[in-house]
Amino acid sequence: MTSFLLSRRAFALGLALSLAGPAAAEKRVPTKLAPAPSSAQFAKFIASLWPAAQKEGVTRETFDAAFKGVSFDPKIVAHTIVQAEFVRPIWTYLASAVSERRIEAGRAKYEEQRRWVDKAVHDYGVDASLIMGIWGVETEFGAFEGSDYVIRALASLALSNYQPEYFRGELIAALTILENGDIDPKAMLGSWAGAMGQTQFMPSSYLKYAVDFDGDSKRDIWTDAADAIGSTANYLAEHGWKRGAPWGFEIELPDGFELTLEDTDNSTSFSEFARRGVQRADGKPMPASGEGRLMILAGSSGPIFLVTGNFNVIKSYNNSTSYALAVALLGDRILGGAALSGEWPVHDPQLTPPQVKDMQTRLAKMGYDVGDIDGRAGEGFRAVVRRYQAKMGEAPDGYATPSLLKRMTGAAPERKR
């Protein structure tokens, strides 16, 4: 499997975990597959969908055409099982997502479609870099949009033990798209999770946010780059993108900087960070107004970022910090920004999923609210680690390492947090 395909699968899993498609909140995933339904069970399930589809205005002709020859696909459902090989350090993910090849391809595509990107910036107030970043991370600027028949994928997921109600709703939305005539069923291809088009909209998001950006009376995010660009900008604007504010930027902390939980958990004015000696890594001055919070993903030895509320808007597209940072960095590079100044600690020993579970278990026993003990080191896990570090008098950077786990072994129980 190529690095690109690996990143596509990691994205698709993140999208389905997020469930807003473009996305929203991390969800629990099954650890094993439910038994595959029989042909009769699958047919009965499809028949049960008709009343809901009819209520949304789907005709019998559209319904039958959409499901003609469709059967349950166990390969689709198998994607919902989290596998250890996809638990990767952020720098490994970024090396694939923000490659020099993709940056160069993005610059060429930006020049090719600049008319529509500039129009999207004007109409929706979203930065050109973010439009290009999403387009590149999602489908290599339209080069690979997925090859699974969306109706079959969604029907299989809706009959699985993996968030069936969500995918049932997306399936009805997909049928509505077909009823509207926006695309032929045979051309409705996408990811295993049902995301479609050049910037990978889930069907419900397509219905809400897709736009006819070039005025040809169609909302075509599959083959029309203008509509894909405009729809992406509309999505971000509708989710709270603040015009004129950056997503964030890499920063450098001064020697002796006293990191607090407030720095990472809440936003503080740029001027206050500047007063404390924080500088932009690219040498540019801090913005004259606005606020942000520190985002530390690999301890003080790795790159550190000051991010704004616009970074959270990117995460509304896919609720993954790694994804959002990849989009932001790729977009910056496409628009001429510099590479990161800081270096990722690629030689640091990393926690394995069982070790993450061990740390989660220990933190839970100390009274910290860790949520599911699932071996996944996401943003929620880092937040708990920061609180533990602060309690122990350490710099609360949220960087969970084997050495931290070793130090944690003899920690005394604490009250609920």
BELZILIN-V488210 format. One record per residue. N is the residue number from 1. PSI is psi in degrees with one decimal (* if undefined). Layout:
# BELZILIN-V488210
N,PSI  N,PSI
This chain:
# BELZILIN-V488210
1,130.1  2,163.0  3,-32.6  4,-47.4  5,-34.4  6,-44.1  7,-33.4  8,-41.5  9,-39.7  10,-39.3  11,-47.0  12,-40.0  13,-43.3  14,-38.2  15,-47.7  16,-35.7  17,-33.3  18,-37.4  19,45.1  20,-14.4  21,86.4  22,150.9  23,-172.9  24,-68.5  25,143.5  26,134.5  27,159.8  28,144.0  29,152.4  30,155.5  31,-12.3  32,158.5  33,145.2  34,157.4  35,140.0  36,140.2  37,155.4  38,168.9  39,-39.7  40,-40.3  41,-40.5  42,-43.8  43,-39.5  44,-39.3  45,-44.7  46,-42.9  47,-33.5  48,-16.2  49,-18.3  50,-46.8  51,-42.4  52,-40.4  53,-43.6  54,-38.6  55,-31.3  56,6.8  57,9.9  58,130.0  59,161.1  60,-36.9  61,-46.2  62,-43.5  63,-50.1  64,-38.2  65,-37.5  66,-37.4  67,4.1  68,120.9  69,5.8  70,134.3  71,166.3  72,136.6  73,101.4  74,-24.8  75,-33.9  76,-50.0  77,-30.1  78,-24.8  79,-18.8  80,-11.7  81,121.2  82,128.2  83,148.5  84,-31.5  85,-12.6  86,5.5  87,92.5  88,150.2  89,150.9  90,-33.9  91,-28.2  92,-43.2  93,-45.8  94,-34.3  95,-34.7  96,-45.4  97,-30.4  98,54.0  99,158.0  100,-36.0  101,-43.2  102,-35.6  103,-47.3  104,-41.5  105,-38.6  106,-38.8  107,-39.3  108,-41.8  109,-34.5  110,-44.7  111,-38.0  112,-39.5  113,22.2  114,-33.8  115,-46.2  116,-33.8  117,-45.6  118,-38.0  119,-40.1  120,-40.7  121,-43.7  122,-45.0  123,-35.7  124,-10.1  125,15.0  126,142.1  127,140.6  128,-35.8  129,-37.2  130,-36.1  131,-46.3  132,-37.3  133,-45.6  134,-46.4  135,-41.3  136,-45.3  137,-37.2  138,-53.6  139,21.4  140,46.1  141,40.5  142,1.9  143,-30.4  144,105.1  145,1.1  146,152.7  147,9.2  148,137.5  149,118.8  150,-40.9  151,-44.8  152,-42.6  153,-48.7  154,-37.8  155,-39.5  156,-43.2  157,-34.9  158,-20.3  159,14.5  160,-176.4  161,21.0  162,91.0  163,54.3  164,-37.2  165,-39.6  166,-49.6  167,-26.8  168,-43.0  169,-40.0  170,-33.7  171,-43.2  172,-39.0  173,-39.5  174,-39.6  175,-36.7  176,-39.5  177,-42.7  178,-40.3  179,-36.3  180,-12.2  181,19.0  182,-26.0  183,150.7  184,142.5  185,-40.6  186,-24.3  187,-3.2  188,77.8  189,152.0  190,-156.3  191,169.6  192,-24.8  193,0.9  194,4.5  195,141.3  196,156.1  197,-179.9  198,-22.6  199,20.6  200,69.4  201,136.8  202,154.9  203,-43.2  204,-35.4  205,-35.6  206,-48.0  207,-34.7  208,-37.6  209,-12.4  210,141.8  211,153.3  212,91.9  213,-24.9  214,7.8  215,27.5  216,14.1  217,19.7  218,149.5  219,88.2  220,93.8  221,-1.1  222,-48.8  223,-8.6  224,105.0  225,-36.5  226,-45.7  227,-37.3  228,-42.4  229,-49.7  230,-39.4  231,-39.5  232,-44.1  233,-40.6  234,-42.6  235,-49.3  236,-42.0  237,-42.9  238,-20.5  239,14.9  240,17.5  241,129.7  242,114.3  243,133.2  244,-9.9  245,143.3  246,164.9  247,-27.0  248,-168.4  249,160.7  250,142.5  251,168.0  252,131.7  253,141.7  254,159.6  255,137.4  256,10.8  257,128.4  258,99.8  259,133.6  260,164.9  261,-32.9  262,-34.3  263,-33.8  264,-25.8  265,-25.0  266,159.4  267,142.9  268,152.4  269,146.8  270,-37.6  271,-35.3  272,-40.8  273,-41.2  274,-39.7  275,-32.2  276,6.0  277,6.2  278,133.6  279,152.7  280,140.4  281,-24.9  282,3.0  283,-5.2  284,157.0  285,155.8  286,148.2  287,146.6  288,-24.8  289,169.1  290,177.2  291,164.7  292,179.4  293,155.5  294,137.9  295,109.7  296,115.2  297,-16.9  298,38.1  299,-178.1  300,-15.2  301,-9.0  302,177.3  303,143.1  304,141.4  305,151.5  306,111.0  307,150.6  308,-176.6  309,-23.2  310,-25.9  311,-37.6  312,-29.5  313,-39.3  314,-39.8  315,-18.9  316,-22.3  317,-37.7  318,114.7  319,65.6  320,125.5  321,-40.9  322,-44.5  323,-50.6  324,-40.0  325,-38.3  326,-46.1  327,-46.5  328,-46.0  329,-40.2  330,-46.6  331,-42.0  332,-44.6  333,-39.3  334,-39.4  335,15.3  336,5.0  337,162.4  338,160.0  339,166.2  340,143.4  341,-43.8  342,157.5  343,136.2  344,143.3  345,68.4  346,-18.6  347,-0.3  348,137.1  349,138.4  350,149.1  351,137.2  352,161.7  353,-42.6  354,-35.0  355,-36.3  356,-42.7  357,-40.8  358,-46.1  359,-41.9  360,-41.8  361,-43.9  362,-43.4  363,-39.4  364,-40.7  365,-26.7  366,-7.8  367,3.0  368,142.8  369,97.1  370,-3.2  371,-143.6  372,136.5  373,90.5  374,0.8  375,12.1  376,123.4  377,72.5  378,-166.7  379,-39.9  380,-39.5  381,-44.0  382,-36.4  383,-40.6  384,-41.2  385,-38.5  386,-43.4  387,-38.4  388,-44.8  389,-43.5  390,-41.0  391,-34.0  392,4.0  393,17.4  394,162.0  395,121.4  396,74.0  397,-7.1  398,10.8  399,104.8  400,115.6  401,164.6  402,-34.8  403,-36.2  404,-40.6  405,-39.7  406,-41.9  407,-27.1  408,-19.4  409,-40.9  410,16.2  411,142.8  412,149.8  413,147.9  414,170.4  415,165.2  416,135.8  417,*
